[in-house]
Structures are given as C-alpha cells and as structure tokens.
Amino acid sequence: GTAAFITRRDAILNSDFETLLRKDVRIESPEFVSQCYEWLMCWLLKQSVAQMEEASKIGLDTFTARNNCQVYRARDLSRAYAEYYALESFRSRCARTDVKEDLRPVLFRVYLLYGMWCLDRHMTTFYAGSFAKGSQFADSVRGTLLRICGELRDSAVAIADALAPPDWVLNSVIAKSDGRLYENIQSVFMTNPGALERASWWKDVIPSKLKSKL
C-alpha cells in the first residue's frame, strides 16, 4: 500500500538529511522528496502516539485527547500524507509509457516544484525533529524551489492552459478564460475601492505654501 514504509519506521527515523547526502541521494530527485516525506510522516505519527499516551496518563478523556492531538500532530500528519500520496501518484503516472518523452522534463519540474514547496511548508517540523541541523537543508530546498520556478517560467502559460484552473484559482486579471484582457483590466481599475476618489496622500505631493517672514 501507499503507507507500507511504516513497517520500516525505526530505520527511517534513525536517518536524517546528512544520511541522505552520504547515500548520494540527489536533492533534485524524486527519491529525496519521497524519503523526506517518509521521515516526516513517521515522526509525526510517533509524536501523535506519544501525545495520546501522555494525555491518557494525566486522565484526559479520549475525546479531549484526540482534539488536542489534532491541533498540531494529527492534522499535520494527515496533510503530509495527502501531499505524499499526490506526489507519488503523479510520479507513477508520469512514468507510464503513454507519456510523451518531450513532456517528461516539464512534468518532472512540476513534480519537483510542488514537492519542494510542500517540504518548505514543513520546514519547522524537520528541524524540530532533528532531521536537519544548520541551514544546508533549508537552503537546498529553497534554492531548488527558486531555480525550478525560473526553469518553468517559459512553460508557465502552457502549464496553466493544460491544467485549466478556474479563474478564481488562477487569480489573474490578464489570464481570465473569457479572453477579454483590456476589459478585465479596466474593470479592476474602475471597481477597486477608492479608484475614483482623491488619494489620501494627495497633500503630500502638493508644495506647501510658505509664509513670508517679512
């Protein structure tokens, strides 16, 4: 199953960022993203169990204990698993033979972009669990994220067209699906709060009238 790695949780929790580097796992690889997520989920699972056991020792009822655990541990675990499943599903789909070879580099960059962005969102947890020490892990993830953004710049429009997200998701005045570029820009300018009013700072750009001392 998708969570089969749980059976190796002890070995996974004994590894860290330095271990991956010693094993020559490239940062810009699916293996790096996958192994980081496996450690993250194993650590969050361990912390969730520990928090539930601690709550039981101090006499909290099951309902309250689960609610407290949900706030920082179980919620993050659920989100991490959802992200991991999405990444693994995307990765396996792109590996199928019906995917054109000229599309694979772009699809890999999309995978890596989402993977690094998600890892960056969990950065605090990686350091709290001692998976990483120092700035190298954060610098590597964020540096890769910025580089991939630059590499995808030329393909951004084509990717957006292929995904075809609704206008409210894309949130771009000049990229709405109706194709009415200038009308949409004019509408935003005219309907923006305060667009037809005098700016609050107008006095700052008017030369003040100095009174003569004579």
C-alpha atoms as a printed R data frame, in Angstrom:
    type eleno elety resid chain resno       x      y       z
1   ATOM     1    CA   GLY     A     1   0.000  0.000   0.000
2   ATOM     2    CA   THR     A     2   0.930  3.662  -0.045
3   ATOM     3    CA   ALA     A     3   1.939  3.549   3.641
4   ATOM     4    CA   ALA     A     4   3.999  0.344   3.523
5   ATOM     5    CA   PHE     A     5   7.046  2.312   4.630
6   ATOM     6    CA   ILE     A     6   5.583  2.442   8.157
7   ATOM     7    CA   THR     A     7   6.969 -1.049   8.745
8   ATOM     8    CA   ARG     A     8  10.458  0.476   8.360
9   ATOM     9    CA   ARG     A     9   9.722  3.403  10.674
10  ATOM    10    CA   ASP     A    10  12.559  2.698  13.110
11  ATOM    11    CA   ALA     A    11  15.169  2.706  10.359
12  ATOM    12    CA   ILE     A    12  13.584  5.752   8.751
13  ATOM    13    CA   LEU     A    13  13.590  7.735  11.998
14  ATOM    14    CA   ASN     A    14  17.270  6.899  12.510
15  ATOM    15    CA   SER     A    15  18.129  8.617   9.236
16  ATOM    16    CA   ASP     A    16  18.393 12.339   8.607
17  ATOM    17    CA   PHE     A    17  19.403 14.834   5.944
18  ATOM    18    CA   GLU     A    18  23.088 14.034   6.367
19  ATOM    19    CA   THR     A    19  22.323 10.336   5.908
20  ATOM    20    CA   LEU     A    20  20.648 11.027   2.573
21  ATOM    21    CA   LEU     A    21  23.649 13.026   1.421
22  ATOM    22    CA   ARG     A    22  26.029 10.233   2.405
23  ATOM    23    CA   LYS     A    23  23.916  7.806   0.368
24  ATOM    24    CA   ASP     A    24  24.318 10.124  -2.645
25  ATOM    25    CA   VAL     A    25  20.594 10.831  -2.856
26  ATOM    26    CA   ARG     A    26  20.336 13.851  -5.131
27  ATOM    27    CA   ILE     A    27  18.326 16.737  -3.716
28  ATOM    28    CA   GLU     A    28  16.722 17.295  -7.103
29  ATOM    29    CA   SER     A    29  15.299 13.801  -7.317
30  ATOM    30    CA   PRO     A    30  12.003 12.028  -6.543
31  ATOM    31    CA   GLU     A    31  13.869  9.778  -4.116
32  ATOM    32    CA   PHE     A    32  14.883 12.772  -1.996
33  ATOM    33    CA   VAL     A    33  11.333 14.123  -1.826
34  ATOM    34    CA   SER     A    34   9.908 10.677  -1.084
35  ATOM    35    CA   GLN     A    35  12.385  9.844   1.689
36  ATOM    36    CA   CYS     A    36  11.930 13.249   3.321
37  ATOM    37    CA   TYR     A    37   8.186 12.654   3.408
38  ATOM    38    CA   GLU     A    38   8.578  9.162   4.819
39  ATOM    39    CA   TRP     A    39  10.647 10.533   7.693
40  ATOM    40    CA   LEU     A    40   8.173 13.374   8.227
41  ATOM    41    CA   MET     A    41   5.162 11.072   8.475
42  ATOM    42    CA   CYS     A    42   6.925  8.562  10.725
43  ATOM    43    CA   TRP     A    43   7.996 11.337  13.088
44  ATOM    44    CA   LEU     A    44   4.526 12.915  13.194
45  ATOM    45    CA   LEU     A    45   2.972  9.504  13.804
46  ATOM    46    CA   LYS     A    46   5.382  8.854  16.663
47  ATOM    47    CA   GLN     A    47   4.645 12.251  18.186
48  ATOM    48    CA   SER     A    48   0.881 11.741  17.831
49  ATOM    49    CA   VAL     A    49   1.048  8.414  19.655
50  ATOM    50    CA   ALA     A    50   3.234  9.906  22.388
51  ATOM    51    CA   GLN     A    51   0.830 12.810  22.881
52  ATOM    52    CA   MET     A    52  -2.162 10.470  23.130
53  ATOM    53    CA   GLU     A    53  -0.362  8.300  25.694
54  ATOM    54    CA   GLU     A    54   0.603 11.351  27.739
55  ATOM    55    CA   ALA     A    55  -2.991 12.580  27.708
56  ATOM    56    CA   SER     A    56  -4.161  9.174  28.906
57  ATOM    57    CA   LYS     A    57  -1.687  9.234  31.809
58  ATOM    58    CA   ILE     A    58  -2.957 12.563  33.115
59  ATOM    59    CA   GLY     A    59  -6.565 11.380  32.953
60  ATOM    60    CA   LEU     A    60  -7.932 13.204  29.899
61  ATOM    61    CA   ASP     A    61 -10.904 11.581  28.222
62  ATOM    62    CA   THR     A    62 -10.444 10.170  24.729
63  ATOM    63    CA   PHE     A    63 -12.460 12.932  23.037
64  ATOM    64    CA   THR     A    64 -10.382 15.743  24.554
65  ATOM    65    CA   ALA     A    65  -7.128 13.896  23.968
66  ATOM    66    CA   ARG     A    66  -7.919 13.401  20.288
67  ATOM    67    CA   ASN     A    67  -8.941 17.032  19.870
68  ATOM    68    CA   ASN     A    68  -5.683 18.234  21.412
69  ATOM    69    CA   CYS     A    69  -3.661 15.845  19.277
70  ATOM    70    CA   GLN     A    70  -5.457 17.007  16.151
71  ATOM    71    CA   VAL     A    71  -4.279 20.601  16.507
72  ATOM    72    CA   TYR     A    72  -0.579 20.166  15.751
73  ATOM    73    CA   ARG     A    73   0.191 16.469  15.234
74  ATOM    74    CA   ALA     A    74  -2.645 14.544  13.569
75  ATOM    75    CA   ARG     A    75  -3.622 17.470  11.341
76  ATOM    76    CA   ASP     A    76  -0.083 17.860  10.023
77  ATOM    77    CA   LEU     A    77   0.183 14.085   9.586
78  ATOM    78    CA   SER     A    78  -2.997 13.988   7.507
79  ATOM    79    CA   ARG     A    79  -1.842 16.870   5.347
80  ATOM    80    CA   ALA     A    80   1.607 15.330   4.862
81  ATOM    81    CA   TYR     A    81   0.097 12.005   3.810
82  ATOM    82    CA   ALA     A    82  -2.241 13.708   1.323
83  ATOM    83    CA   GLU     A    83   0.692 15.578  -0.212
84  ATOM    84    CA   TYR     A    84   2.825 12.428  -0.299
85  ATOM    85    CA   TYR     A    85   0.044 10.447  -1.979
86  ATOM    86    CA   ALA     A    86  -0.487 13.180  -4.587
87  ATOM    87    CA   LEU     A    87   3.238 13.302  -5.365
88  ATOM    88    CA   GLU     A    88   3.603  9.528  -5.607
89  ATOM    89    CA   SER     A    89   0.506  9.246  -7.819
90  ATOM    90    CA   PHE     A    90   1.784 11.979 -10.126
91  ATOM    91    CA   ARG     A    91   5.202 10.355 -10.237
92  ATOM    92    CA   SER     A    92   3.851  6.908 -11.129
93  ATOM    93    CA   ARG     A    93   1.532  8.358 -13.775
94  ATOM    94    CA   CYS     A    94   4.374 10.244 -15.446
95  ATOM    95    CA   ALA     A    95   6.443  7.048 -15.533
96  ATOM    96    CA   ARG     A    96   3.914  5.281 -17.760
97  ATOM    97    CA   THR     A    97   4.856  4.574 -21.365
98  ATOM    98    CA   ASP     A    98   1.990  6.603 -22.849
99  ATOM    99    CA   VAL     A    99   3.569  9.861 -21.630
100 ATOM   100    CA   LYS     A   100   5.470 11.566 -24.450
101 ATOM   101    CA   GLU     A   101   9.207 11.884 -23.958
102 ATOM   102    CA   ASP     A   102   9.243 15.617 -24.702
103 ATOM   103    CA   LEU     A   103   6.764 16.202 -21.864
104 ATOM   104    CA   ARG     A   104   8.690 14.324 -19.191
105 ATOM   105    CA   PRO     A   105  11.200 17.111 -18.361
106 ATOM   106    CA   VAL     A   106   8.411 19.650 -17.823
107 ATOM   107    CA   LEU     A   107   6.325 17.192 -15.801
108 ATOM   108    CA   PHE     A   108   9.349 16.365 -13.654
109 ATOM   109    CA   ARG     A   109   9.875 20.063 -12.932
110 ATOM   110    CA   VAL     A   110   6.207 20.419 -11.969
111 ATOM   111    CA   TYR     A   111   6.599 17.439  -9.618
112 ATOM   112    CA   LEU     A   112   9.760 18.886  -8.123
113 ATOM   113    CA   LEU     A   113   8.219 22.343  -7.770
114 ATOM   114    CA   TYR     A   114   5.255 21.029  -5.795
115 ATOM   115    CA   GLY     A   115   7.431 18.651  -3.786
116 ATOM   116    CA   MET     A   116   9.916 21.321  -2.719
117 ATOM   117    CA   TRP     A   117   7.131 23.799  -1.986
118 ATOM   118    CA   CYS     A   118   5.463 21.259   0.302
119 ATOM   119    CA   LEU     A   119   8.737 20.396   2.034
120 ATOM   120    CA   ASP     A   120   9.316 24.089   2.666
121 ATOM   121    CA   ARG     A   121   5.929 24.321   4.382
122 ATOM   122    CA   HIS     A   122   7.024 21.547   6.778
123 ATOM   123    CA   MET     A   123  10.444 23.079   7.388
124 ATOM   124    CA   THR     A   124   9.781 23.773  11.085
125 ATOM   125    CA   THR     A   125   8.878 20.141  11.717
126 ATOM   126    CA   PHE     A   126  12.035 18.853  10.025
127 ATOM   127    CA   TYR     A   127  14.164 20.971  12.340
128 ATOM   128    CA   ALA     A   128  12.039 20.259  15.423
129 ATOM   129    CA   GLY     A   129  12.534 16.534  14.858
130 ATOM   130    CA   SER     A   130  16.291 16.957  14.254
131 ATOM   131    CA   PHE     A   131  16.060 15.660  10.700
132 ATOM   132    CA   ALA     A   132  18.176 18.638   9.725
133 ATOM   133    CA   LYS     A   133  20.675 20.819  11.539
134 ATOM   134    CA   GLY     A   134  22.154 24.045  10.311
135 ATOM   135    CA   SER     A   135  20.987 25.909   7.258
136 ATOM   136    CA   GLN     A   136  22.016 23.487   4.494
137 ATOM   137    CA   PHE     A   137  18.687 21.628   4.302
138 ATOM   138    CA   ALA     A   138  16.597 24.795   4.160
139 ATOM   139    CA   ASP     A   139  18.982 26.451   1.718
140 ATOM   140    CA   SER     A   140  18.951 23.391  -0.548
141 ATOM   141    CA   VAL     A   141  15.155 23.072  -0.622
142 ATOM   142    CA   ARG     A   142  14.514 26.769  -1.132
143 ATOM   143    CA   GLY     A   143  17.337 27.171  -3.632
144 ATOM   144    CA   THR     A   144  15.961 24.292  -5.693
145 ATOM   145    CA   LEU     A   145  12.467 25.754  -5.466
146 ATOM   146    CA   LEU     A   146  13.615 29.113  -6.817
147 ATOM   147    CA   ARG     A   147  15.648 27.526  -9.592
148 ATOM   148    CA   ILE     A   148  12.748 25.354 -10.748
149 ATOM   149    CA   CYS     A   149  10.490 28.409 -10.817
150 ATOM   150    CA   GLY     A   150  12.950 30.048 -13.202
151 ATOM   151    CA   GLU     A   151  13.124 26.966 -15.404
152 ATOM   152    CA   LEU     A   152   9.329 26.753 -15.620
153 ATOM   153    CA   ARG     A   153   8.868 30.418 -16.478
154 ATOM   154    CA   ASP     A   154   8.697 29.836 -20.223
155 ATOM   155    CA   SER     A   155   6.276 26.927 -19.781
156 ATOM   156    CA   ALA     A   156   4.021 28.599 -17.213
157 ATOM   157    CA   VAL     A   157   1.318 29.672 -19.667
158 ATOM   158    CA   ALA     A   158   1.194 26.259 -21.347
159 ATOM   159    CA   ILE     A   159   1.001 24.515 -17.946
160 ATOM   160    CA   ALA     A   160  -1.827 26.797 -16.812
161 ATOM   161    CA   ASP     A   161  -3.709 26.146 -20.050
162 ATOM   162    CA   ALA     A   162  -3.216 22.402 -19.680
163 ATOM   163    CA   LEU     A   163  -4.430 22.361 -16.080
164 ATOM   164    CA   ALA     A   164  -7.205 24.851 -16.925
165 ATOM   165    CA   PRO     A   165  -7.876 26.010 -13.357
166 ATOM   166    CA   PRO     A   166 -10.962 28.189 -12.816
167 ATOM   167    CA   ASP     A   167 -10.436 31.946 -12.794
168 ATOM   168    CA   TRP     A   168 -10.786 32.261  -9.016
169 ATOM   169    CA   VAL     A   169  -7.932 29.741  -8.528
170 ATOM   170    CA   LEU     A   170  -5.612 31.307 -11.099
171 ATOM   171    CA   ASN     A   171  -6.420 34.758  -9.659
172 ATOM   172    CA   SER     A   172  -5.008 36.657 -12.631
173 ATOM   173    CA   VAL     A   173  -6.684 39.667 -14.242
174 ATOM   174    CA   ILE     A   174  -4.856 39.216 -17.544
175 ATOM   175    CA   ALA     A   175  -5.374 35.434 -17.763
176 ATOM   176    CA   LYS     A   176  -9.117 35.003 -17.359
177 ATOM   177    CA   SER     A   177 -10.741 32.349 -19.501
178 ATOM   178    CA   ASP     A   178 -13.063 34.814 -21.286
179 ATOM   179    CA   GLY     A   179 -10.081 36.339 -23.145
180 ATOM   180    CA   ARG     A   180 -11.286 39.909 -22.513
181 ATOM   181    CA   LEU     A   181  -7.902 41.248 -21.455
182 ATOM   182    CA   TYR     A   182  -8.414 45.016 -21.647
183 ATOM   183    CA   GLU     A   183 -11.999 44.963 -20.408
184 ATOM   184    CA   ASN     A   184 -10.944 42.990 -17.320
185 ATOM   185    CA   ILE     A   185  -8.039 45.349 -16.582
186 ATOM   186    CA   GLN     A   186 -10.341 48.367 -16.926
187 ATOM   187    CA   SER     A   187 -12.926 46.732 -14.686
188 ATOM   188    CA   VAL     A   188 -10.358 46.120 -11.932
189 ATOM   189    CA   PHE     A   189  -9.122 49.712 -12.130
190 ATOM   190    CA   MET     A   190 -12.616 51.187 -12.047
191 ATOM   191    CA   THR     A   191 -14.073 48.949  -9.326
192 ATOM   192    CA   ASN     A   192 -11.111 48.956  -6.970
193 ATOM   193    CA   PRO     A   193 -12.081 50.633  -3.663
194 ATOM   194    CA   GLY     A   194 -11.127 54.293  -3.814
195 ATOM   195    CA   ALA     A   195 -10.307 54.204  -7.522
196 ATOM   196    CA   LEU     A   196 -12.462 57.263  -8.302
197 ATOM   197    CA   GLU     A   197 -11.629 59.150  -5.120
198 ATOM   198    CA   ARG     A   198  -8.831 61.512  -4.261
199 ATOM   199    CA   ALA     A   199  -5.887 59.665  -2.786
200 ATOM   200    CA   SER     A   200  -5.474 60.003   0.972
201 ATOM   201    CA   TRP     A   201  -1.877 61.165   0.484
202 ATOM   202    CA   TRP     A   202  -2.634 63.893  -2.086
203 ATOM   203    CA   LYS     A   203  -1.471 66.674   0.220
204 ATOM   204    CA   ASP     A   204   1.990 65.094   0.433
205 ATOM   205    CA   VAL     A   205   2.683 65.821  -3.241
206 ATOM   206    CA   ILE     A   206   1.379 69.399  -3.230
207 ATOM   207    CA   PRO     A   207   4.038 72.039  -2.474
208 ATOM   208    CA   SER     A   208   3.231 73.746   0.778
209 ATOM   209    CA   LYS     A   209   2.716 77.492   0.789
210 ATOM   210    CA   LEU     A   210   5.409 79.014   2.957
211 ATOM   211    CA   LYS     A   211   4.523 82.223   4.733
212 ATOM   212    CA   SER     A   212   6.919 85.136   4.337
213 ATOM   213    CA   LYS     A   213   8.872 86.075   7.428
214 ATOM   214    CA   LEU     A   214   8.926 89.742   6.382
